[in-house]
Structures are given as C-alpha cells and as structure tokens.
Amino acid sequence: MEFTDSLAEPTFADVTYLSDDRTEKLDVYLPAEMGSELRPAIVHFHGGGWKSGDKAYERERRISRRLSESGYVTFSANYRLTTYADDKPDGPPIQSCWPDNLADCKSAIRFVRANAGRFGVDPNRIGLTGASAGAHLALLTAFTAGVPELDSLGSWADQPSHVACVVSAYGPHRLDTDNLGSRFHFGQPLADVEEILLNASPRRYFHRGGPPVYVFHPEDDDLVPITMAHEMLDDFRREGIEHEFDFPDTGGHGLHFTQDAYWPPILRFLDRHLMDSKESGRGSLPLS
C-alpha cells in the first residue's frame, strides 16, 4: 500500500554544520512529540552518483519524514559533490569529491553530537541511513570510525564519529568496477585511480565489531547489481558483522520507498539498535 501524504518540510532548514564558506547544509526533522527524554538520531545521506543529488529531493524528504514520524530526530545532510565546468555534470570535471565527501559525512555525525542538547538527541544513539551513493558513504563513514588516516577528516574534531547502526539502500560496498569507478573519480581508467578506489571502498574496512547493517536492494537494480549486495552479505558473514537484508523483486535503482511494506523491517532494525537500548553506542573499531 502506498502512502500519499504530502512531503514534509523540515523543522529547521539549511542548518550550517560545516565552515561558513561552505554551501552544503543539513535539514532537521523533529518528531511531532519530542517529550522530555533525549531521542535517538539518524543522519541521512542522499544519492546522486557523487556528482548530484540534494537533501530536498523527494526520496530524501520522504525518508526523513518517515523516520521522524517514527520517533527519530532526523538530519538530512548535503555533502561535497564532484564539480564540473559550467555546473554541467556531463562536462569536464574541475574538482573531485573525494575525500571531502567522507569528511563532510563525518562532520555531520560530529555536529549532531556537539549539538545534541540543542536538538534533544541522545549522543550515544546515532544511526545512519543512505541511498545509492549516500549508502556507500554511510557504510564508509561507519566502518572508518577509528581508522586514523580517515577518521581525522572533517570538522568538530573533538567529537567521535562512531555510530550504532547503518541502513544501506542499494549502495555499493566496492568501487572497482568500470561503471562505479568512473562515476566516482572523473571517468578515468581504473588502473589510474586504483588506490583511490580501494581507499574509498567500504569493503576494505569491514571488520568484526563494526556496527550492524541493514541492506535493502531490489533484485532488478541495473546500476548497482544485486550480485554486489550478495557479495557484501558474504563479507559480513566472514567478518562476523551483524546484518539483515531485504531484496524485493522489483523497484530498480532509486526506489523511493513509497510502499509501506518496505518500512516495518527497517524500523524494527532501527528500533532494536537505537530505541530499545539507551546504551546503544556501538560503532566501528580501529583496524588492527
């Protein structure tokens, strides 16, 4: 059954979480009933192939609304995208998004912790959601907490970047394919950017003790193939990472979560790791 309610307006729009000269902002969606107790938070990252997308897009607003209606203080963040000449994504690239996109995602988590009292958030109960490229960044952000060369990136450096859980919607866990690698880094041959793509692949950082992951991935995805989701589950099993998954038959890449049936297992996963325990602060650990 589809829900047809109107798109939500954020409670607070275009909140600055990076330096004042940065145009990337975040939106905050508060639950209707905040109450007196601190609430868990979710930080959401939009999709768009690392070169486009926005927190104001329909999919992101629907996800943010559903999460806030379910009791989560939701932060939907824009982050650094690859820039192109004349602002045309089909033109020559000017500046790569990497590693600034990861730095921004880490900064968003730290901003939430640093401002937890302002938004009524329990800083020990923060989860991540992401769609497509945003799911890739959510996984990468979560599993590089404690990795010195990457966890030092970003603002609010006095705050940790670990999270309690991750929901990945049709996101890639590795970038070493012609399609994904060229999208991520300027269309260059894989051989020329092999080390960058390795460092930017969440798979490199999967390890026992990392946060639980919910993997949502339509079987008919023609951009990030379902075989990649199965590979990721194999990695999780090998590393002992707690995980759940849902692979609907149809929907394709970019599914907008307009069907109610998709949400109950996602919310049960989030509730278990964020709502049910106020001590839910488990996150990634440094690689040995």
C-alpha positions in Angstrom: 0.0 0.0 0.0 1.4 3.4 -0.9 1.3 6.4 1.4 0.2 9.6 -0.2 0.8 12.2 2.5 2.4 15.4 1.4 6.1 15.9 1.5 7.4 17.1 4.9 9.0 20.5 5.4 12.0 20.2 7.8 11.7 21.7 11.2 14.9 23.5 10.7 16.1 24.0 7.1 19.6 24.8 5.8 21.4 24.5 9.1 25.2 25.2 8.9 27.3 22.2 10.0 30.5 23.0 8.1 32.5 26.2 7.9 30.6 29.3 7.0 32.0 29.4 3.5 30.6 26.0 2.6 27.2 25.9 0.7 26.4 22.4 1.9 23.9 22.4 4.7 21.6 20.0 6.6 17.9 19.9 7.4 16.5 18.7 10.7 13.2 16.9 11.1 11.9 16.7 14.7 9.3 14.1 15.8 5.9 15.7 16.5 6.1 14.5 20.1 9.5 15.2 21.5 8.8 14.7 25.2 11.3 15.3 27.9 13.7 12.4 27.3 16.5 12.5 24.8 15.8 10.8 21.5 17.9 8.7 19.1 19.0 10.4 15.9 19.5 9.3 12.3 21.8 11.1 9.8 20.7 10.5 6.2 22.9 10.9 3.1 21.3 11.4 -0.3 22.2 9.6 -3.5 23.2 11.0 -6.9 26.3 9.3 -8.1 28.6 11.5 -6.0 28.0 14.3 -8.5 24.4 15.3 -8.0 21.5 14.9 -5.5 20.2 17.0 -2.7 18.5 16.7 0.7 15.5 18.5 -0.8 14.8 15.7 -3.3 11.5 13.8 -3.0 13.2 10.5 -1.9 15.2 12.1 0.8 12.3 14.1 2.1 10.1 11.0 2.2 12.7 9.0 4.1 13.3 11.9 6.5 9.6 12.3 7.1 9.0 8.6 7.7 11.9 8.4 10.2 10.9 11.5 12.1 7.3 10.2 12.3 8.7 7.0 13.8 10.3 8.9 16.6 13.8 9.7 15.3 15.4 13.1 15.2 16.5 13.1 11.6 19.3 15.1 10.0 19.4 15.0 6.2 22.8 16.3 5.0 24.2 17.6 1.8 27.9 16.9 1.2 30.7 17.8 -1.2 29.9 16.7 -4.8 32.3 16.5 -7.8 32.1 19.8 -9.5 32.1 20.3 -13.3 32.8 23.2 -15.7 29.7 25.4 -16.1 28.0 23.2 -13.4 27.2 20.6 -16.1 27.6 17.0 -14.9 28.4 15.9 -18.5 31.2 18.5 -18.9 34.8 18.2 -17.8 35.3 17.8 -14.0 37.0 20.5 -12.1 37.3 19.1 -8.6 36.9 15.6 -7.2 34.5 15.0 -4.3 37.0 12.6 -2.6 37.9 12.7 0.3 35.8 15.8 1.1 32.6 13.9 0.8 33.7 11.5 3.5 34.9 14.4 5.7 31.5 16.0 5.4 29.7 12.9 6.4 31.9 12.5 9.5 31.4 16.2 10.2 27.6 15.7 10.2 27.8 13.0 12.8 30.1 15.1 15.0 27.9 18.1 14.6 24.9 16.1 15.9 26.9 15.0 18.9 28.2 18.5 19.6 24.7 19.9 19.4 22.8 17.0 21.0 21.3 19.2 23.7 20.1 21.7 21.2 18.1 19.1 19.2 17.1 16.8 22.1 19.3 14.0 20.9 21.0 11.2 22.9 24.6 11.3 21.6 25.0 7.6 22.3 22.2 6.6 19.9 23.0 7.8 16.4 22.4 5.7 13.3 23.0 6.3 9.6 20.8 5.8 6.5 21.8 6.4 2.9 20.6 5.7 -0.6 22.8 4.7 -3.5 25.9 6.9 -3.3 24.7 8.1 0.1 24.5 4.4 1.2 28.1 4.0 0.1 29.1 7.0 2.2 27.1 5.8 5.1 28.9 2.5 5.1 32.3 4.1 4.6 31.7 6.6 7.4 30.5 3.9 9.8 33.3 1.5 9.2 36.2 4.0 9.2 35.5 5.3 12.7 38.8 4.8 14.5 40.8 4.5 11.2 43.4 7.3 11.8 44.0 8.4 8.2 40.3 8.8 7.5 38.7 9.5 10.9 40.9 12.6 11.3 39.0 14.2 8.3 36.3 16.8 8.8 35.1 19.4 11.4 34.1 19.1 15.1 37.3 17.1 15.7 36.7 16.9 19.4 33.6 14.6 18.8 33.8 10.9 17.8 32.2 9.7 14.6 31.1 6.2 15.6 27.5 5.1 15.0 25.2 2.4 16.4 23.9 1.0 13.1 23.5 1.6 9.3 20.8 1.2 6.8 22.2 0.8 3.2 19.7 1.2 0.4 21.2 -0.2 -2.9 24.6 1.2 -2.1 28.0 -0.2 -3.4 30.5 -1.6 -1.0 33.3 -1.5 -3.5 34.1 0.8 -6.4 36.5 -1.3 -8.5 34.1 -1.7 -11.5 34.2 0.3 -14.7 30.8 1.8 -14.1 31.1 2.8 -10.4 34.8 3.7 -10.5 34.4 6.1 -13.4 31.4 7.7 -11.8 33.3 8.2 -8.5 36.5 9.6 -10.0 36.3 11.7 -13.2 35.8 8.9 -15.7 39.5 7.9 -15.5 40.7 4.4 -16.3 40.5 2.2 -13.2 44.2 1.5 -13.4 44.9 5.2 -12.9 42.9 5.5 -9.7 43.1 2.0 -8.3 44.5 3.1 -4.9 41.9 5.9 -4.5 39.0 3.5 -5.3 40.4 0.9 -2.8 40.7 3.5 -0.1 37.2 4.8 -0.8 35.6 1.3 -0.8 33.8 0.4 2.5 34.7 -3.3 1.9 38.3 -2.5 2.8 37.2 -1.6 6.4 34.7 -4.3 7.2 35.7 -5.9 10.4 34.4 -7.8 13.5 33.0 -5.3 16.0 31.6 -2.9 13.3 28.1 -1.6 13.5 25.1 -3.7 12.5 23.9 -3.2 8.9 20.5 -3.5 7.2 20.9 -4.0 3.4 17.9 -3.0 1.2 18.5 -3.8 -2.5 16.0 -4.5 -5.3 16.8 -7.6 -7.4 16.3 -5.7 -10.7 18.8 -2.9 -9.9 20.6 -2.2 -13.2 23.1 0.3 -11.8 24.4 -1.4 -8.6 23.8 -5.1 -9.4 22.2 -7.4 -6.8 25.3 -9.6 -7.0 27.2 -6.8 -5.2 24.7 -6.9 -2.3 25.2 -10.7 -2.1 29.0 -10.1 -2.0 28.5 -7.7 0.8 26.5 -10.2 2.8 29.3 -12.7 2.3 31.8 -10.2 3.6 29.6 -9.6 6.7 29.3 -13.3 7.4 33.0 -13.8 7.0 33.8 -10.9 9.4 31.0 -11.7 11.9 29.2 -8.4 11.3 25.6 -8.4 12.4 23.3 -7.8 9.4 19.8 -8.1 8.0 18.6 -7.7 4.4 15.6 -7.3 2.2 15.8 -7.9 -1.6 12.5 -7.0 -3.2 11.9 -8.4 -6.7 11.3 -5.1 -8.4 11.8 -1.4 -7.9 15.1 -0.8 -9.7 17.8 1.6 -8.6 16.5 4.7 -6.9 13.4 3.1 -5.4 11.6 5.9 -3.5 10.3 3.9 -0.5 6.7 4.9 -1.3 5.3 1.5 -0.3 4.5 0.9 3.4 5.6 -2.8 3.1 9.2 -1.9 2.9 9.3 0.1 6.2 8.3 -2.3 9.1 11.5 -4.4 8.9 13.7 -1.3 8.5 12.1 0.3 11.5 12.3 -2.9 13.6 16.0 -3.0 12.8 16.5 0.7 13.8 14.3 0.4 16.9 16.3 -2.7 18.1 19.6 -0.8 17.8 18.6 2.7 18.7 15.2 2.7 20.6 15.4 -0.4 22.7 18.7 0.4 24.5 19.9 3.7 25.7 23.4 2.3 25.8 23.4 1.7 22.1 26.7 3.4 21.2 28.5 0.6 19.5 30.5 1.7 16.5 33.5 0.9 14.4 36.8 0.0 16.0 40.3 0.7 14.7 41.8 -1.8 12.3 44.5 -3.9 13.9 
